Every structure is written in structure tokens, then in C-alpha cells.
Amino acid sequence: MINKSLFSLTSIVAVLLTAMTLRFCYWENNSANGYNATSWDALGYYMYQPGFLIYGDVKNLQWLTQIDSIYHVTGGILYQANKVSNGNFVFKYLGGICILQLPFFFICHTIAKCENVPQDGFSWPYQYSIMLGAIFWFFIGILFLRKVMLHFYSDFITGLTILLLFLATNLPQYISIDGAMSHSWIFPMYCFMLWLTYRWHEKPSMIIAFFIGLTCGIATISRPTEIIILFIPLLWGCQTKDFSKQKWDLVKQNHTHVYITILGTIIGILPQLLYWKYVTGNFVYDVGSKWNFLSPWFRILFGFYSGWFIYTPITLIFIAGLWFMKHQPFKKSVITFFLLNIWIITAWSDWKYGVSYAGRALSQGSAVYAFAVASFLTKYYYGKRRLWIFLIGIILIFVNFYQIKIYNSGIYNNFSVLEKLLKSP
């Protein structure tokens, strides 16, 4: 039963205002634009839009040299695209993110024309619309996350979870400051998937089944590893043997929905396959990522360079909360996703993930971990423990924002030196 209190909505407003404030605190970093969001990795996700919609050139990228000379977007070397045997360039980063960015691209393209600034895809309207677009999608996502959580937790626990989820993790960095990167755009996909999954299990619908597949497809062509989002609907309702039997009986009764979900997934993935076919001649292209699944880099979790548990210790509550989900329908979904996600992220060959604050590749899955946090708070946030949890939460939020400040000042990167010193004899 949904509690009608407004605390959770107030929490969302507080989080949104914080995200916007933080965004404006880091508004300028580039002399040409004020702020250049579409650079480095973010350029790789964004290149599809100017390439297709402005220059009509995604094979030779003849426009990029001049753009880079003005805005310095590549980072000094074009690693965002590879040259293949037929002489064409192919983007290294997949195109799912640009699908979510499209509405904001068209808006800023119109603004650029009205303001008489270059409609080149990289002038200030494009930069600011992408940054604010990331916050917009986060806001929509957190609304859907709230709707799901209210069916399992009180309004107060839901609101408190939302506050901690944003303020005490690395989400502020990757929603507000580095919002043009993939993490901010993938986060709402998990929120949508959680809501869609809940809705289908409550009242199966072909439309819901289609959007489950579509969300899975778009998430997969945003970052291929996000295909594990499929385990959310797949294992939902499988908390015990009896419930698992009921769940699969429900699937059998609505077996056509399985085909609809597969169709939605194919449609979601299709734009990427068509792009690869267009530039390489093949529907599938190996972007070149390497994985060490038998020897993962646990320093991503515990290392001083960017350790998830080290710099955002609230993540330890994520683990503790897994024990308190009891017989909730999402139990297996959350636990399976948690284990697979950590294994995949720690197994990537580039364990530093370029420059990263608190394991940035783990940030988009925070929506799923919200259920673990809420389960922990439901168990312990009462009586005398309430004051202690409140104080610890305030400390974690303060420490997180302090570290975000020093991370963006460049001091944080020196922690890799500290890690080497600690390992030396």
C-alpha cells in the first residue's frame, strides 16, 4: 500500500536542486565554450549526432579536424574512432546514448540558430543542452524508481534512500559534472526497467513487454555489458521455489509476450547494427574491449586510486542490505545483478577506467542497489539506532561532496601515487 506522505517527493526535489546547483558550480572549464562536455569519452557517444545530422559524414570524419582545432574535443588523439580495412572510420563507442540525447540535440540546434551561434554541433547551446539533458533524464528516472519503491517500502524509507543514493555516492559526479558520459544516461534505463518489470508482474501487458525489450536493447547498445539488465525481469518473482513456479506459470500463460519482448530488444539494438553495416559492411563489429574474467581487478573496489568501497563507503550498506530483502520479489534480481555487475566491471582490462571517481562504471547500477539500501534502513532505522544512522548518513554525504571537490581539483589523481607507496617495501 502506498503511503501518501510527501517526504519522498520532497527528497526528489532536494536531490534535483542539488544536482542543478552542482552543475552550475562547475559551469566553466573551457575558454572556447565556457564548458566543453562533449570531449574525451563523451565525444565517442555524441559523435553520431553531428556526424549524421549536421555533416552527413560518419565514414571519413572530414569535419572533425576543424572542430577539434576550435573546441579540443578528442583529447589530443582520435581514439574515439578506429579506421577499418575498407578505409572508413567506425565509432568505438556505441550509439545508445545518442538516442536519449536526440531530443536535446534538436532543441539546442534550434537555439543555436535563434542565437546566431555556429550550428556546428559543438558550440555552447549543444554543450549545455547535453549537460542539462543528463539531469532531466535522471529526474525522470528517479520518479519511476520512487513509484516502484513505494510498493515495497514506506514513503519515509523511500525518500531517505533516494537522498542517500544520490548524495552519498558518486552519482553527483556523473549526473551533474560529467553528465555527458554514458553513466548518467544509463541510470534512468535501470529505473524504467524496474518499473516496467513490476508493472508486468502485476498485470501482464504486451505493451509493457515490448518496452521491457526495447529498454534492454537500448541499454545494450549504450554499453554492451548492460545486457545484464535483462536479469531484472527474468528473475523477478523467483524469490522461492513456490513463487518461481507461479512466475513461470504466468509467463506460460502469456507466452506471446516473450516474443514481443524479443521483438522490442531487436528493435532497440537494430540502429547499432545498421550503423555498423553502413560503415564496415558487416552487421557486427568488434570494438576491441578486453576482459580478464578469471583475474578481475579488485582494486576497483578496494584500491586507493578509485576504490568503490574506499571513497563511497555507503556501498557497504548495499551489501548489508542484500541480507534483509527476505522474500521480496526482486531479491534474486538484485542479488544476481549485483554479483554479475561487479564481476564484469572489475574484469575489464583498463581497471582505471581512464579517470574515475569511486568506480564510475558502477554508478549507473545504483538504481538497482536502492532496494538493498531501503531493506537495510527498514531493518535498522528505528529507536536509538535512528540517530546513529542519521549521523553516519550526514558524515558520508559531507565526505562524498568534499571528495568530489578535490577530485575535480586534480588532487584526487595523486592517490594512485599513495597506492604505490603503500605497496612498496
N, C-alpha and C positions, 0 to 999 in steps of 0.2 A: 504494500500500500504506500503510495507516495505521500510523504509529509509535505504539507502546504506552506511550511516556513520559507522565508525568503533568504535565509543565510547563504545557501549555495549560489543563488543568483547574485547576491552581494559579493561573494567570493569571486565570481566570474568577472564582475565589474572591476573589482580591485586588481585582479590579475591583468585585465585588459589595459587599465590605466597605467599599471606598472610597465607593461610591455611597450606602450606608446611612449612613456616618459623615458625609458631606457633607450628607445630608438632615437629620440631627439637628443639625448645626451651624447650619442655617437653619430651625429648627423654629418660631420665633415671629416674626410680623410684624404681628399684628392683635390688638387688645385684646379684641374680641368673641369670637374663636375661638382665639386663640393663633396659628393660621395660616389664612389665607384663600386657598386655592389656586384656588377657582372664581370668579375675578374677571377683569375685562377680557376679553381674547380667550378665555381658558379658560372663562369663563361661556358664551360662544357655543356651544362644543362640548358643554357639560354641560347646558344648559337643557332638552334633550329629556327627560331622566330625571325631574326633579321635575315638569316640565310635564305629562307623560303619566302617570307612575306615582303621583304624590302628589296633585297638584291637579286632574288631569283637564282642564287648560286650557292649550292651546298656541295658541289663537286670540286671546284677549283679554289674557292675562297679568295678570289682576287680582291675582294673588298676588305679583307681582314688586315692587310698590311697598313693601309692608311688609317683604319680605325685604331689599330694598336699604336700607331705613332702619335695619335691625339690623346687617347684615353688610357693607354698602357694596360690592356686587359689580359694579355696572355701570361704575364709574369716574367717576360724576357725570352721565353722559348715556347713554341707552339706544341705543347704536349696534349692539348685538348682534342686534337685530331691526328689521325695516322694516315699515311699515304699507302694505298694498296696497289696491287700488281697492275691494275688497269690504269694507273696514273691519277685516280681520283682520291680526294681526301674523304675519310669517313670519321664521323664524330666518335670519340672514345666513350663519351657519356651518353646514356640512353635518354629517350625523349619523353618519358612520362611526366616529368616535372613541367615541361613546356606546355603540356595540355592544361594543367592547372593555372599556368601563368598567362595563357592566351587572353582571357577577358581583360586583364590589366594591361596587356600589351596594346590591345585595340584602344583602350581608354587613353593611355599615355600617347599613342600615336596621334590621336585627335588633339590632345592637349598641346603636343609639340607644334602642330600646325597652327592652332589658335594663338600660341605664344610666340610664333615666328622663330622657333629654335630648330636646329637641324633635326629632320626626321630620319636620322641615321641609325636608330635602334640603340644608341648609347648616350645620348645627351641626357640632361638631368631629369626630364619627365619619365624616361624609361627607368632610370635608376630608382627614383623614389617610388614609382608605382610598384616595382617588384618588391621593394622592401616593405611597403605598406600592405601589399598583397599577401605576403607571408603572414603578417599579423591578422589580416582578415580571415584567412583560412584556418589559422589557429583558433580564432574566436568561434568560428562556425563549428570546428571540431570539438572544442571544449563544451559547447552547448549540447552536442549529441552525446558526449561522454557523460555529462550530468544526467541526461534523460535516462540513460541505461542504468547508471549507478543508483538512482533514486528508487529503482525497483528492488534493490537488494540492501540498501543502507539508508539510514536516516538522513534527513536534509543536512543536519549539522555535520555528520561524519563525511558526507559527500562534499560539502563546502570546504571543510578542513583539509580533505585530501586534495582538492583542486589547488588550494593555496600552497600546500607543501610540494605538490607535484611540480608547480611552476617556479616557486620562489626558492626552493632548496635544492634544485637540480641544475643541470647545465642547459635546460630549456631556454632561459632568458638569453643566453649567448647565441643560441641557434634559431631562436624565433625573432628576436629583436635586432641583434647586432649583425649576425651573419645569416640573416634570413633568406638571402638569395641562394644559399646552399640547399641541398636536397632535403635535409632533415626536417626543416620547418614545413615543407610541403607534404612529406610522407606522414608526419604525425597525425593530421586530420583523417588520413585514409584509415588508420587504425581505429580512430573514433567512429568513423562511418561503419566500418566492418563490425565493430562491437554492437552498434545499434541495429544494423541490418540483421545480424545473427540472432539477437534477442527477439526482434520482431518476427522473423521467420519461424522460430521455435514456438512463439506464442500463437501465431496464426499464419500458417504457410501460405505463401503467395508467389505466383510466377514472376510478378514484377520485382518483389524483394529478392527472389532467387537470381534474377537477371543482374540486379545491381550488386549482389554479392560477387558474382563472377566478374562483372565489369571492374569493381574495386580491386579485386585480386589481380586482374590483368594490368590495370594502370599502375598499381604498386610494383608489379614485377618489372615493367619497363621503366620504372623510376630508378630502382636498384634491384638487380636480379635476385639478390638474397632475400628481398622482401616477399618472395613467393611463399615463405613460411607463414604469411598472414592467413593462408588457407587453413591452417590448423585451428584457427579460432572457430569457424563454423563447423569444421569437420569433427572436432572433439567436444563441442558444446553439448551439454546434456548427457555426458558419458561419465558422470562422477561415480557411479556404482554400476554393478552388473545389471541390476534391475532397470535403472534409468537408461543405461546404454541400450538395452533391448527395446525399451519404449521409443528411444530416439530413432533407432534404425527401422523400427516398425513404421514410424511416422514418415521416414524417408521413402520406404517402400510404397506407402500409400500415396505419396506424391513423387513418384519416380520420374515423371516428366520434368519436374523442377531441376533434377540433376542435369538433364540435357540443356535446359535453359541456362543454368549456371555455367556450364561448359561453353555454351554459345557466348555468354557475356564475357567470359575470360578471353576467348579467342578474339572478340571484337576489341577488347581492351589492349591486347598485345599486337593486333594487326598493324597499327600505324608504324610501329618499330620495324616489323618485318618488311613492310612495303618500302620504308626508307632504305633499309639495308639492300633490298633488291634493286632499288633505283641507283644507288651509288656503287655497289660492289658487284652486282649481277647475281647475288645469292640472297636467299631469304634469311640466312643465319650468318652472323659474323662474330668471330671470337675477339672480344675487346682486350684480351690479354691479361686478365686478373689471375693471380696465383694464390693458392691456398695450401696451408700446412695443417690439414685436419688431424694428423696424428701427433703433431707437436705444436699446439696453439701457444700464442704469446700471452701468458697470464699476467705479464707486466701491464697489459691494457687494463686489468682490474686492480692490480696492486702496485704498479710501478710509480715512481716519483715524477716521471715525465707527464703522464696524463691519466693516472690510475682512477678508474671509476669509483672504486671504494675509498680511495685516498682523498680525493678532492670533493666528492659529493657523498659523504658518509650516510646520508639518508637512504642510500641504496641498500644499506644493510637491513633497513626496515622492509625493503622489497622482499628480501629473502625470508626474514622472520614472518612476514605476513602470509607467505605461501603455506605455512603450517596451520593457519587459522581459517582457511576458506571452507573447511569441513566438507559438507555435501552440497556446496553451491554448484549450479550447473556449469559454471565457467571454470571450475577447478582444474580439470585436465587441459583445457585450452590454454590457460595462463601458465601453468607449470611447464607444459611441453614447449610453448613458445619461448618462455624464459630460458630454458636449457638450450634449445636449438639456437636461439638468437645469440647468446653468449658464446657458444661454441663456434658459430660461423664468424662472428666479429673478431674473436681472438685468434682465428685461424688464418686471417688474411696476411699475406706476406709483408705488406707495409704496415707493421704494427703501430707506427706513429700516426698513421692516417694524415700525413702531411703535418700541419699544425693543428693541434687539437686540445680542447679543454675538457677534461674529465670524460674521456672516452666518447667523443662526439657521435660516433656511429651507433651508440646505444641509445641516443636521446629520443629518436622517433618512436621507439617501442614503449615509452613511458606511459602512454595511454593504457596499455595492457597491464602494466605494473600497478596502475591506480587501484585495481581490485585487491591486490596484496596489501597496499598501504591502508585502504579502508578496512580490511579484515583485521589488521593489526590494531588500528585505532578503536574499532568496535570492541575488541577484546580488552584493551588496556586503558582506554581514555575514560576513566571514571574514578570517583573517590580521590584519595590523596595522590594517586598516580597522575591525575589530570594536570596538576600544577607542574610536575616534573616533565611531563611530555610537552606541555606548553613552553616551558623554559628551554628545553632542548631544541624544540622547533624554532624558537626565536634565534637561538645561537647558530643553528645550522643555516638559517636564512641569512643572518649577518655575515657569517664566514663565507657563504657562497657568493654574495654580492661583492665582498671585499676581494675574493679571489678573481672574480670576473674583471674587477677593476685592474688588478695587477697583471692579469693575463693580457688584457688589451693594451697595457703599457709596455709589454715586451719583457717584463721581468720574469714572468712565469716560465718562459722558454729556458731560462738558466737552470731550472730544476733538473734538466737532463744531465747537467754537469754534476749536480748533487747526487744523482743516482749513480754516476760513475765513481764518485768519491766514496760512497758508502760500500761499493763493491770491491774497492781496491784494498790490498792487504794492509 
